[in-house]
Amino acid sequence: MDFSKPAPPSEPKSYKGHMAAATVYPDRVAFKRSPLARLGGNRSGEVLLAAVLAINIVEPTGWVNGHVHLQTAADAGPLRIASKTSQQAVAGNPRSIMFSYGQRETFKEFVAAVQAAWEAQRPRL
């Protein structure tokens, strides 16, 4: 068994989620919404990994979509599925991406890549 952490990405790699795609760079993650999602008011966005306070993860199941949210100081806290506040809604947050149950392998790859890149950006003590 290999218990080592995956190496941070040296080249940008894109991951297709539900109505969005995310590209992981060594220093940032860019979220690009599909045209249909943008019609619904969802925005694309980009976040520097150095500004990320926490990575909030909800795994996709057969019943609900999962999501990955890169929480920054601009967020009040972890996202909720149903919320009246637009900043708290999962799909509308420009620092999150959703994955369906059929995309669970891509979800796992994306989480590993983001966590590795984030760890590489954190200050060393």
N, C-alpha and C positions, 0 to 999 in steps of 0.2 A: 504494500500500500504506500502511496505517495502522499504524505501529509504536508508537503510544502505548499506555500501559497502560490497561486498563478502569478506569473510575471506581469507587470503592468504593460499595457499595449504600447508598442513603439510606433506602430502605424495606426491611423484611424480605422476603426471597424464599425460598420453599421449593423443595427439589429432592428428587424421589422416587428412592431407590436400591433396592437389593435388601433387602427386608424391613425397611426403615427410611426415614425422611425426615430431611432436615437443613434447618434454616432459618438463613440467614445474616443477621445483624443488623450494624449498623455496628461494634459492639464485642464481639460474641460469636457463637458458633454453637451452636445447640441441636439435638441428635440425638434423634429419637423412634423407638423400635423398634415394630414391628408387634406385635399381641397374640400371634401365633404365635412370633415371635422371643423375646418376653418369657417365654413358656412354656418355652423352651429355656434360660432363665437369662441371656439377654442383657439389658443394662440400657440405658435411655435416659440421656442426660447432656447437660451444657452446659459449654462451655469459653470463658473470656474470651480474646480474641485477644491481649491483652497478655501472657498467660501462655504462649503458644505459642512453643516453642523452634525447631521445624522443622515443615514440612508434608511428610509422606512420601506419595509418590504412586506407585501401581502401576496402569498403564493396563489396562482390560479387554481381553481378546482372545477369540477364539473358543474357546479352551481353558480359560481361567481367568477368574474374576471379578477386577475391579480394585478398588482401595480408596483412600481418602484418610484419612490418620491425622494428626490434629493433636497432635503430640508435645509433652508438657509435662514438667516436672520429675518428675511422678508416674510417668512411663514409664521403663523401663530402657533403651529404645532403640527403633529401628524395629520394627514388628510383623512377625511371621512367620506364614505360612499355617498351618503345623502346629506347635503348641507345646503342651507340657504345662502351662506356666504360664498361668493364666487372663488375667493382665495382658498377655501377649504375643499371645494369640489375636486375630485380626482381628475376627471377628464379635462377640466378647464385650467388646471395648474400648468404653467409653462415649464415646470421643473419635474414633471412626472410623465410616465408612460404606462399604458395598460397592456396586459397580455391575456389572451383567451386561453382556455384549457388546451386547445390544439397547439398553442405556441409555447407550451411549458418548457421545452428544451431550449428554445431561444431565450426565454425568461431566465433560466439557470445560467446560460452563457453570459447574458447581459449583466446579471448580478455579480458574477465572478469577475468580469472585466471592470465594472465600475468600482467594486471594492478594492481590487488590486491597484487601479489607477488612483483612487482616493488615498489608500495607504501610502503610496509613493509620494503624494503631495503633502502629507502630514509632517509637521516639524519633528525632527529627530531630537531626542533629549540626551 
